[in-house]
């Protein structure tokens, strides 16, 4: 079962920052998940649509200029990184899972990711809760080399009555689902159609063991250190 650092080592560092991502790089985990928004013509690494939770400011990220984003400091010291800055840091060392939150220029993003993947030989996963956007991203990738090497993941926050059918219909590689909703039937259905099952967000060893036992392929965790230190329990 793969271990993926959720927004970096976000249990111990400010999420989605260079510090948090860098902390995950040398842990021996399989991947790092980050969140992507577009601001003007740039892609920035930030989870929320609003600044409220992380800065206390009542502003939407999409309403800011790129210069405005660059002035923001999280905890008074962490800047919001650009996707290029994260690419330079990771440089193909581990898989990068890009969860796409809000973008308008799909072709530019796909081109940028394609160039990164082939320059660094790095593994890429592109995922989203927005399945309309995800379908468009996958269609855009058909015009590049990226489709041959990237995986696509469809995220959901509920347990459908038809289990992983949404990922089958979207023709994604991964059916990603909340750890508190997934069950063995979901996993078996996904696997019967050669879909991987990835679960978010797993922050206890007990839950990680449960996921391993029902056949989940990967878990997102805020505390990859905890998972690494208990690998012998994750069969």
N, C-alpha and C positions, 0 to 999 in steps of 0.2 A: 504494500500500500504506500503510495507516494505521500510525502509531507510537503505542503506548500505554505510558505510564510504569507499570512494574510496581511496585506499592506505593509510588508516587511515584518520585523519583530515588533509588532505593535503593542504587545503586552508590556514592553519595557522601554519603548522609544515612541516618539510622536509618529503616528501612522503616516504612511506615504511620503516620508521625508528621506532625504539622502542618508541621514544617520540610520534610520530604521531599515532601509533597504541594504545598506552596507553591512549592518549587523547580521543580516541573514546570509550573506554571501559565502561565509566560510564555515557554515554549520554542517555541511554535508547533506542538506536537503535537496529535493528535486526541483523546486521552483519557488518563485516569488510572484505574488499577485499584487497588481496596482490598478488604480482607477483613473480613467482618462476623460477629460473634458476638453472642448475646444474653446479658446478665447482668442478672438480675432483670427489670425491665420496660424496660431500656435496651438500645440497640444500640451496641456498641463496635467500634473499628477495630483489629483484631489478627489476625495470621495463624494462629499455632499454637494447638492445643488445650491445650498445656501451656506453663507459663512457663519451663521449663528452659533452652531455647536462648537466650532473650533476656534472662533475668534471673538465671539460675542457681538459681532456686527450684524445688523439686520439688512443684509444685502445678498442678492443673488450673484453667484459667480459669473453667470452669463452677461450680467449688466456691467461688468468691469472691463476696463481696457487691459491689455497685456502689461502696460507700464504699472497700472494699479495693482495687478496680481503680484508683480515682482516686488512691490513695496510691502506686501503683507508678511508679517512675521508671526509664526505659530509659537506659542509659549515665549514670545519675545525674542526668539533666536533662530527659528527654522524657517527658511524660505520655502515657498511652494515650488517644487522642481518642475522643469519641462520634461517632456518625454525624451528629448534628445539627451538631456543631462543624465537621465536614468539609463538610457542606452549606452552612453559612454562609460558609466560606472559598471554596469553588468557585463557588457562586452561578450555576451555569449557564454558566460560561465555557468549559468543555470537557466532553466526554462523561465520565460517571462509570460505570465498570464495577464493580458490587458483586458480589464473589464471596462467596456465602453459605456460611459454614462450619457454624454451629450456631445455630439459632433454634427457639423453641417457639411464639411468637405470630406466625404467618404473616400474619394479617389486619392486625395493627398495623404490621408492616413495610411491607406493600404500601400501606397508607393513607399512611404517612409518605413513602414514595418518590413516590407519586402526587401528594401535596401539593407536594413539592419540585419535581417535574417541571413542574407547571403554574404554580407561583409564579415560577419562574426561566426557564421555557422551555428547561430543560436536557435534554440527551439522556442516557438511562439504558440501561445493559445490566445484566441480572440473570443471573448464571451460577452454576453449582455442579457439583462432581464427584458430589454426591449427587443422582442422577436422580429418586429418589422425592420428595425435597424440592423439586427443581426443578419437577416436575410439579404439586405442590401450590401452589407459588408462582404458576405460570402460571394455574392454575384460580382462585386468589384474585383475580388481576388481572382476570379476566373480569368481575368485579363493579365495576370502576372504569374511569376513563378511561385508566389506565396502559397497558392492553393495546394501545391504538391508537398509542402513541408509544414505548413501551419495546421493546428487543430482548431476547431470551432466548438464552443460550448454554449448551450442554451440554459440559462438560469431560470429557476422558478422558485416561488416562495409558498407553494401549496402542493398538496399531493393530489394529482389528478386521478379521476376514476379509471382512466385508461393508462395510468402509470407513465411510462417514458414515451408515449406516442408522440408527444410534442417534439421531442428530439428526432424521432424517426421522420416525421413530416418535414421538419426543417433541414433534414439531412446533415445534422451536426454530428461531430465525433463524440461529444460528451453531453450527458444529461446531468446537470448540476442542480442540487436540491438542498434545502435546509436539513441539517442533521437531525432535527427533532421531528421531521415528517417522513423521512425515508424509511422504508422497510424492506424485508427480504424479497417480497414479491416485486417491488419496484426494481430492485437490483437484477433479479432474474429476468424480468421482462426486458430491461435495457440490454443485458448481456446476450439475450437470445437474438437481438438485432445488431450485435457487435458494437454497442454503444458503451462507453465507459461511464461510470457513475462517480461523480465528485461531490463531496458534501461540505457545506459551510455551516457554522464556524465551530470547529471542534477544539475545546479548550481544557478538557479533562482526559486523563488517561483512560478512565472507565468508558467514556464515550468513544474514544479512539479504538479501544479493544472491541467494543460492540460493532463499530463500523467494519473493522477488519474481519470479524466473524461472519458478517452477512455478505461479505464480498465486495465492499466498496473499494474502488480503485485508487482514490486520492482524497485527502482531507485538507481543507484550508484551516489554519490555526493561527491565532494571535501569538502563541507561545511555542514556536518550533523548538526552542531549547528544551522545554519539558518533554516534548515528544522524542527528540533525539536521545535524551538521557534515559528514556524508558523503552527504547527500541526492542529490547529483548521480550517485552510484553506484547508487542504488536506483531502477532504472528502473520 
